[in-house]
Amino acid sequence: MLTMMMAFALVASGTPPTAAAAAAAERRPPLDRPASTMTGTEIKAYNVGLAPTHPDFIKCRKIEEIGSLVKKARVCRTNEQWKQAWAQGNQNARDTAEVMTRAPVNHSN
């Protein structure tokens, strides 16, 4: 909401829309602690004025814990950190698949 109001004020003042986009693209300082240790209120306060697609916007997900039918872990990261984790996971899968296709097959079972 705040970003929309800032963009509207910039457009109304005659500033080109690229300035509004540049203002919205400003980066936040790095977090002093992991986002998963922050409370929901702290995360909401940090995300004020950021678009949900902004690299510094913090998103939380609940991930099921292995070995439990009910327990879930709350994992919070910035969009940039989620992107890096996704890319690293995909690279690990590609590396594993490549090693498995090159590995010699033992037929003497």
C-alpha positions in Angstrom: 0.0 0.0 0.0 2.8 2.4 0.9 4.7 1.6 -2.3 1.5 2.3 -4.3 1.1 5.6 -2.6 4.8 6.5 -3.2 4.5 5.6 -6.8 1.3 7.6 -7.2 2.9 10.6 -5.6 5.9 10.3 -7.9 3.7 10.1 -11.0 1.5 12.9 -9.8 4.6 15.1 -9.3 5.7 14.5 -12.9 8.5 12.1 -12.0 8.8 9.4 -14.7 7.6 5.9 -13.7 11.1 4.5 -13.8 11.9 6.5 -10.7 9.0 4.8 -8.9 10.3 1.4 -10.0 13.8 2.4 -8.8 12.5 3.5 -5.4 10.6 0.2 -5.1 13.7 -1.8 -6.0 15.8 -0.4 -3.1 17.5 -3.1 -1.1 17.1 -3.5 2.6 20.1 -3.9 4.9 20.9 -7.6 5.6 19.2 -9.2 8.5 21.2 -9.4 11.8 19.7 -12.8 12.5 18.0 -15.6 10.6 14.5 -14.8 9.5 13.2 -18.1 11.0 14.0 -16.8 14.5 11.9 -13.6 13.9 8.3 -13.3 15.2 5.4 -12.9 12.8 5.1 -9.2 13.9 8.8 -8.5 13.2 8.5 -10.1 9.8 5.4 -8.0 9.0 7.2 -4.8 10.1 10.2 -5.7 8.0 8.0 -6.4 4.9 6.2 -3.1 5.1 6.5 -1.2 1.8 8.0 -4.2 -0.1 6.2 -6.0 -2.9 5.8 -9.7 -2.4 8.1 -10.3 -5.4 10.9 -8.0 -4.0 14.1 -9.9 -3.3 14.2 -8.8 0.3 10.5 -9.8 1.1 10.5 -12.5 3.8 8.2 -15.5 3.2 7.6 -18.3 5.6 6.7 -21.9 4.9 5.8 -24.8 7.1 7.8 -27.9 6.2 6.8 -31.3 7.5 9.4 -32.9 9.8 10.5 -36.4 8.8 9.4 -39.0 11.3 6.3 -37.1 12.5 2.8 -37.1 11.3 2.0 -33.7 12.9 5.1 -31.7 13.6 6.1 -29.0 11.1 9.0 -26.6 11.1 8.5 -22.9 10.3 11.2 -21.8 7.8 11.4 -18.1 6.9 13.7 -16.7 4.2 13.9 -13.8 1.9 12.8 -14.3 -1.7 16.5 -14.2 -2.7 17.4 -16.9 -0.2 14.5 -19.1 -1.4 15.7 -18.6 -5.0 19.3 -19.6 -4.0 18.0 -22.7 -2.0 15.9 -23.7 -5.0 18.9 -23.3 -7.4 21.2 -25.2 -5.1 18.7 -28.1 -4.7 18.3 -28.4 -8.4 22.1 -28.4 -8.9 22.4 -31.1 -6.3 19.8 -33.2 -8.1 21.5 -32.7 -11.5 24.9 -33.6 -10.0 23.5 -36.8 -8.4 21.7 -37.8 -11.6 24.9 -37.3 -13.6 27.0 -39.3 -11.2 24.4 -42.1 -11.2 24.4 -42.3 -15.0 28.2 -42.4 -15.2 28.6 -45.0 -12.4 29.5 -48.5 -13.4 26.8 -51.1 -13.0 27.6 -54.2 -11.0 25.6 -57.2 -12.5 27.2 -59.8 -10.2 24.4 -59.5 -7.5 
